[in-house]
Amino acid sequence: MTQLETPKTTAVVTHHEVPQKWKWYDYFTFNIDHKVIGIQYLVTAFIFYLIGGLMAMAIRIELNTPDADFLDPNLYNAFMTNHGTLMIFMWIVPAAIGGFGNFLIPLMVGARDMAFPKLNAIAFWLNPPAGALLLGSFFFGGSQSGWTAYPPLSLITANTAQSMWILAIVLVGTSSILGALNFVVTILKMKVPSMQWTQMPLFCWAILATSVLALLSTPVLAAGLVLLLFDINFGTSFFKPDAGGNVVLYQHLFWFYSHPAVYLMILPIFGIMSEVIPVHARKPIFGYKAIAYSSLAICIIGLFVWVHHMFTSGTPPWMRMFFTISTLIVAVPTGVKIFGWVATLWGGKIRFTSAMLFAIGLLSMFVVGGLGGVTLGTAPFDIHVHDTYYVVGHFHYVLFGGSVFGIYAGIYHWFPKMTGRMMNETWGRVHFALTFVGTHLTFLPMHQLGLQGMPRRVAMYDPQFAGINHLCTIGAMILGISVIPFFLNAIWSWMNGPKASDNPWEALTLEWTTTSPPAIENWEVLPVVTHGPYDYGRSDEGKPTAQTAASV
Amino acid sequence: MKQIPLGIITLIAGILITLISLWVGQNNHLLPVQASAQAPLVDNFFNVMVAIGTALFLVVQGAILFSVIKFRRRRGDNGDALPIEGSFPLEILWTIIPGIIVIGLGVYSVDVYTEMGGMDEIGHHGMTHESMMAQPKSNPIGIGSTPATEGKPPSLVVNVTGMQYAWLFNYPDSDVNTGELHVPIGQDVLLNISANDVIHSFWVPQFRLKQDAIPGQPTQLRFTATKTGTYPIVCAELCGGYHGSMRTSVVVHTPEDYDRWLTENRVAQQPEMDQTVAVNP
């Protein structure tokens, strides 16, 4: 339980000239306030989510029939490539780390801003040009070699578009490194002294693990991509087999980042889950330390599993076995988290808010995705289903059922804090129902497609798979429709929604002790932590209810 | 009426979940026909994982469903729940049990992989001298000899070349070139796989075997077909715009049919051997 007091140690800030709230146009400037930057990240990411979603709709319409009758096959590949790239690099990573991380980390650790505010703004402003490069690449045919960009294919198709794609990824990679550095320093150095490490919200632990992972792995991807750029434009031959290059080397460099990227996408979401579930179940999180340490364990083990993407390419047998075992072991800390959340629900007093619905939805989706992931981790079975729709189904369960549900849960949970207004709960439930049904209908049948023999990344396929594909397309249309109630709800509520109190969910983490939306510099006086972040159900003495926390 | 003790309910639930999982594991019918010696190994392994997965799915989803029904907030109750922070024995239990399961699966998968021929490090038994010279860089990687065929030369060697957007099959012993793979049933076949332009991936779903064709890196697949019929060969690695249409078939013949096919094609291809490469319908 946290609480605002006015002890002698806190500095009183005097900034009478500074306005207490940002105006709308501040969100379009080089603002250095972490909350503005967080919202900039989120809004930009949601725009790219819509664009990437429209691409997904086009892909599913194409796949409704076995022939390539809707899109030209090269354009199909460009859509497929950029759908994946946008969703990973411009939507989930910026929304989960950049958006929620920036908005929440200083508030949660009791800081006035990030450690390096200007660096933070620079990190954000690297994103729009990256998105522009990706979208602009369509004027040059669009990068067509998949989001993995394996050479030699990426060396011979649509060179200008591929170069633009590389530059875009290097830009967001740089953004990611700058952001990660900022998070590590902020969490390690700017936590209020009164907060013990074991009193730090689990979202902070998750972002810490994410940032360490990003710092270790992103430079390797950048290196691989720069070599690829040289091969395309400057006549080098790092990955050109007929000139002594090695195409498998690229795969190692690529997956050394891009497998951990999966954890970059899911660890912050795990953090969001650990915040949302206890509040709406009115119970302390079950096994705080286990959940915190499992984030760090996933971060470390996650660096040693990348070869499981290469079981059918040129990898020696010992490597396939080592990476089978290491991949399977990641399931253990992930399981610890899932069991922890289920146990938090058990015996709670669950309030079915929209945020909680998405959190519980995530939990049940992630179990399916996780079990599929274990099967994929084993070399002998992976050989059969590698590069098939089984994999597509699996990673959409993890990334849509996992990450996207988590982002939605986070938006419904923190919307009052971010905007000072409540979202409409009824429309939130409609949004949840459509999303939940759509996700299962789209991605569950894909497992069957892959097992039966449909490869991924194809514009045309064997007619025997037409029936199941039709089902997936219907599901995808439902998913497409599901964003409409959400976006209308978010925009309308932001402008006209009922005013939110400072702590509408009666949560106990520090961000709820300031005003909604938080004032510039977050607090008049820095908060002092007197209790843990999840002390629900304890004695009422000194417990900040919505009113007391606001009034102090 | 007295309540049934919790232990009994748990026991019955456990037995039910076990029975359901075992049944689903054996009767999922998710995979296509088995047509190679490797397929039953992979399928048995998959079925074990399905059984374990079903059990875990039922337990976890059951717990979630039970919680959201039983522990929903009652109208008018705005209080908090009991502050249970954790349980060390429970946390140890749910760390150790998954740990044992995944390590068991890991050991089992190594075993299956060895049986399939994946641990064959030497892997150059079937290499002809020509291909050794053409690809001097390294030994082929992929599925090689199984413990049963270790050290024995394969009965049939086929050179497979992937190119945008077709597969070429060359039978070095009989100078036959085709666009469709023909193999006799029950024979130890070795495919030497290479790629001309970009990475392709040779996949026969009914064989449960897949191997990338990588420019500059020889790869191999060694298998025994166990069921006659025609099965699709699919390119599984994105290789360009028409990747989806890079499909052909593998025909598994009886030995007599195979000999007939080989004789016909050898004769048919003799006159124009030096002009065409691979245009057998």
Interface residues (C-beta under 8 A of the other chain):
Chain A: A68 D72 P73 N74 Y76 N77 Q144 S145 G146 Y150 P152 L153 I156 T157 P241 D242 G245 N246 V247 V248 A281 R282 K283 P284 F286 G287 Y288 K289 A290 T312 S313 G314 T315 P316 P317 R320 M321 T324 I325 L328 I329 A331 V332 G335 V336 I338 F339 G340 V342 A343 L345 W346 G347 G348 K349 I350 R351 F352 I360 L363 S364 V367 V368 L371 V374 T375 T378 A379 P380 F381 I383 H384 H386 D387 T388 H447 Q448 L451 Q452 G453 P455 R456 R457 V458 A459 M460 Y461 D462 D535 Y536 G537 R538
Chain B: L30 L31 P32 L41 V42 F45 F46 M49 G53 L56 F57 V60 Q61 A63 I64 S67 V68 F71 R72 R73 R74 D77 G79 D80 A81 L82 P83 I84 E85 G86 S87 L90 E91 W94 T95 P98 G99 V102 I103 L105 G106 S109 V110 V112 Y113 M116 G118 M119 D120 E121 I141 I143 D197 V198 I199 S201 W203 P205 Q206 R208 L209 K210 Q211 D212 I214 P215 G216 Q217 T219 P232 V234 C235 A236 E237 L238 C239 G240 G241 Y242 H243 G244 S245 R247
